[in-house]
Amino acid sequence: MVHIDDAVSTGRRPSSQCSVERQSGGRSRAPPASPVKWIWFPGEQTEREDKMQTDTELQSDVLDELKWEPAVNAAHIGVSVKQGVITLSGHVPSYGEKYAAERAAERVYGVKAVANELDVKLPSSIKRTDGDIAAACVNAFTADYSVPEEKIKIVVRDGWVTLDGEVEWAYQKDAAERCIRHLTGVKGVGNSIKIKSRVSPGDVKGKIEAAFKRSAEIDARRISVETREGKVILHGNVRSWAERQEAQQAAWAAPGVSAVENDIRVTP
C-alpha cells in the first residue's frame, strides 16, 4: 500500500476520493473515511522496472535467495552469471535439493535462464541399490491418487530414474515425477511420459488464452498462443523467469496438450 506522502516521489496520483473537499466559507473538511484508492496510469513504471541489474547484483540476489530457501544448503553451491543467465555449480546430497536450488534461482527477478550443473553426491550412509529405489518408486505411485501407476513404466540405472508411458493429463505426468523426486537414493529423474491428445487445437488455444487472462501472475497481452495437433507453442515477452514458467504451467493444464514449446523471452 502506498501512502499519500509517497504520491510525489512515486509519480502515482490518488483518485478523486483522496482529494480534499471545500466547504463554503473557504474551510476544508476531510472526505468520509475510506481506503485510499490509486489509479495506475499506463506508461508509469515502478522503481524496480526502471533499474537495470548488473550481473554482480543478480549474482548477489540469487545467493541471497538460495540462503533464504530452507530446503537448500547454499554453502555448497556456487553461482555464476553471464548476461542474466545463471549457472549453479557444486554438489548437493539429494536430487530434491538440486531441484529446490534451481527453483529458487528461477524465482529471482532479472533471471533469464538457469543452467543447473549441480552434482548429486549421496552420502555413503543413504546409498541404495537400483532395486530398492525402483520398489520405493512403485510404493510412492501407489500412495499418490494422482498417479495412474498402471500406465507408467519405471527404469532405474545408477540412481537415475526414467519414467515412460502414456497418460491423459499433464498433471498426472507432473505428479509421477513429483512424488519420487525426494526419495532416498535418487540422483535424477528423466520424465518421458507422453500425453494423449483428445481435443481440437482451436479448443486448446481458447482455453489457454482464457487461463492467461484469469491469472494474476501472467500478463496475457504480452503472450501469444499457437497450437499444432496437441502441441502448444508460446511466443512473447515477460518480465521474469517465474512468469515464463507460470505461462508454461498454465499451457500444460489444458486438456489434451501433449507438448509445450516455450519460446517466451524474458526481458526485465
Secondary structure, DSSP 8 states (H G I E B T S, - for coil): ---GGGHHHH--EE-GGGS-EE-TTS-EE---S----EE--TT---HHHH----HHHHHHHHHHHHHH-TT--GGGEEEEEETTEEEEEEEES-HHHHHHHHHHHHHSTT--EEEE--EE---GGG---HHHHHHHHHHHHHH-TT--GGGEEEEEETTEEEEEEEES-HHHHHHHHHTTTT-TT--EEEE--EE---S-HHHHHHHHHHHHHH-SS--GGGEEEEEETTEEEEEEEES-HHHHHHHHHHHHTSTT--EEEE--EE--
